[in-house]
Amino acid sequence: MAPYAKPREVTSLDDCYFYHSMDIPGHGFVRGPWDHRDGVDAYLGNVPLQAKRVLEVGTASGFFCYEMEQRGAEVVSYDLSDDYSWDVVPYAQYDHESFDAERRAHLRQINNAWWLAHSAHDSKAKVVYGTVYEIPEEIGRVEVATFGNVLRHVRDPFLALEKALRLTTETAIVTENPSLRYSLPQMVMEPLKPSMAFLPNHEKVQPRESWWHFTPGIIRKMLGVLGFEDTKVNYHLHRWEGQRTLLFTVVGRRTRPLPNND
């Protein structure tokens, strides 16, 4: 049996942090920094999800989990809980222990938001907690894996992809935020030299929770190495803190046999 988390009863919005703006039955509209309500299908690469089993890596407060269920998917969500440390940048200049405690408390509120929405939506989705580097094979095979603005937050994005895609039989969906501040020069050179930018700045001690910006081409190359050689890219606009923000999604189709996990 896969290590699914036990259901958690959460009834108060005060115990939650919502990463996404969403409408929750019985609670109404809740506001989060990201508002994807007008761009769900573009964010998910316009991939049909009816009757697909989906591994959603980085579910946060669950907006896309429940949207995918509404589109006919069986969803297994995956995320950190407060039992785990965030993959923060290990600057020598600050108190990691205190920051880790803050992040764990924040994670607890994010997990609470998922469970409150799970109950309100009468969801059948299951959730597994752990790090992206230890996604358990006991989850079993899925047709689709999604990474929604996840890879920029992890030290080893390729390993995170590898751990999920070794379970994925058909389609990988990777969505990221190509900050023009960091990656416009790289995007101009994209046809010739796909690349990624290392974000941590020791002089500013920022960012603490993000490592990378990617061009679509570097995601396509990673997917190709992992057996998803048939790829396409679409760009779309969403809102971050009310501001229109550009995102891209890479959809990769498996073209090589699933690895032997025995």
HELIX and SHEET records of a PDB file:
HELIX    1   1 LEU A   13  ASP A   15  5                                   3    
HELIX    2   2 VAL A   40  TYR A   43  1                                   4    
HELIX    3   3 PHE A   63  GLN A   70  1                                   8    
HELIX    4   4 HIS A   96  ALA A  120  1                                  25    
HELIX    5   5 VAL A  132  GLU A  134  5                                   3    
HELIX    6   6 GLU A  137  ILE A  139  5                                   3    
HELIX    7   7 LEU A  151  HIS A  153  5                                   3    
HELIX    8   8 PRO A  157  LEU A  165  1                                   9    
HELIX    9   9 LEU A  180  VAL A  188  1                                   9    
HELIX   10  10 PRO A  216  VAL A  225  1                                  10    
SHEET    1   A 2 MET A  22  ILE A  24  0                                        
SHEET    2   A 2 GLY A  28  VAL A  30 -1                                        
SHEET    1   B 8 TRP A  34  ASP A  35  0                                        
SHEET    2   B 8 ASP A 230  TRP A 240 -1                                        
SHEET    3   B 8 GLN A 243  ARG A 253 -1                                        
SHEET    4   B 8 THR A 168  GLU A 176 -1                                        
SHEET    5   B 8 VAL A 142  GLY A 148  1                                        
SHEET    6   B 8 ARG A  53  VAL A  57  1                                        
SHEET    7   B 8 GLU A  74  ASP A  79  1                                        
SHEET    8   B 8 LYS A 126  TYR A 129  1                                        
SHEET    1   C 2 MET A 196  PHE A 198  0                                        
SHEET    2   C 2 TRP A 212  PHE A 214 -1                                        
END                                                                             
